[in-house]
Amino acid sequence: MLKTVSDLIQEVKKNVRCIDAQTAMAERQLNHGLLIDVREPAEHLAKPAVGAINIPRGLLEMKMLELEKNPSQAIYLHCATSARAALGAEQLQRLGYENVAVITCAMDEIQRCCAN
């Protein structure tokens, strides 16, 4: 039986930590976590969040292994709807990253929190 993308995202979100932008930014101030934007480069350029590193979802696993070798490093993923970020978080956990979170609020809220 095929799953819809919506069903898959709901299933994945049960197994990843989902937080709002305010929580993510407060934690980042304490743990110096990485903020990763998994949207495509054009999306990132059109509406960036301050301090975010752009690694498109399709390249995330390969690029993260180059960027961060510490499995306990805090990593905060975001995208426009949290769907790509959730899928990315699941894959990073499978690679062995232990402290991955998905920012689940709207892009405007992420931008607002990052600017403060």
C-alpha positions in Angstrom: 0.0 0.0 0.0 1.4 3.4 -1.0 1.5 6.2 1.6 0.8 9.8 0.7 3.5 12.3 1.4 1.4 13.8 4.1 1.1 10.4 5.8 4.9 9.9 5.5 5.6 13.3 7.1 3.2 12.6 10.0 4.9 9.3 10.6 8.4 10.8 10.4 7.5 13.6 12.8 6.6 11.0 15.5 10.3 10.0 15.5 12.0 13.4 15.4 12.1 16.3 17.8 9.8 19.1 16.6 10.1 22.6 18.1 9.1 26.1 17.4 11.5 28.9 16.3 11.7 30.6 19.7 12.8 27.4 21.4 15.3 26.7 18.7 16.9 30.1 18.9 17.0 30.1 22.7 18.7 26.7 22.6 21.2 27.8 19.9 22.3 30.7 22.1 23.3 28.1 24.8 24.6 25.2 22.7 25.9 27.0 19.6 23.9 24.7 17.4 23.9 24.7 13.6 20.9 26.2 11.9 20.4 24.4 8.5 18.0 25.5 5.8 17.2 22.5 3.7 15.3 24.5 1.0 16.7 24.9 -2.5 19.3 27.7 -3.0 16.8 30.0 -4.7 14.3 29.7 -1.9 17.1 30.4 0.7 18.3 33.5 -1.2 14.7 34.8 -1.6 13.9 34.5 2.1 16.9 33.7 4.3 17.0 33.2 8.0 20.0 35.0 9.7 22.7 32.6 10.5 21.3 29.6 8.5 23.6 27.4 6.4 21.9 26.4 3.2 22.2 22.7 2.4 19.4 21.5 0.1 17.5 18.4 1.2 18.9 16.3 -1.6 22.5 16.9 -0.5 22.0 17.0 3.3 23.5 13.6 4.2 26.7 14.0 2.2 27.2 17.7 3.1 26.6 17.2 6.9 29.2 14.5 7.1 31.6 17.0 5.6 30.5 19.9 7.7 30.0 18.3 11.2 31.8 15.2 12.5 30.6 15.5 16.1 27.5 13.3 16.5 26.3 15.2 19.5 26.4 18.6 17.9 23.0 20.3 18.1 21.5 20.7 14.6 18.3 22.6 13.9 16.7 22.0 10.5 14.1 24.2 8.8 12.3 24.6 5.5 9.2 26.3 4.3 6.7 23.8 5.7 8.8 21.5 7.9 8.2 18.6 5.6 11.7 18.5 4.1 13.3 19.3 7.4 11.5 16.4 9.0 12.7 14.0 6.3 16.2 15.4 6.7 16.2 15.0 10.4 15.2 11.4 10.1 18.1 10.8 7.8 20.6 12.6 10.0 19.5 10.5 12.9 20.0 7.4 10.8 23.6 8.6 10.1 24.2 8.8 13.9 23.5 12.5 14.8 22.0 12.5 18.2 20.8 16.0 18.7 18.6 16.9 15.7 15.5 19.1 15.8 13.0 20.3 13.3 11.7 23.8 13.4 8.0 23.4 12.6 6.7 27.0 12.4 6.2 29.2 9.3 9.2 30.7 7.6 8.2 34.2 8.6 8.4 33.2 12.3 11.8 31.6 11.8 13.1 34.8 10.2 11.7 36.9 13.0 13.3 34.8 15.7 16.6 34.7 13.9 16.7 38.4 13.5 16.5 38.9 17.3 
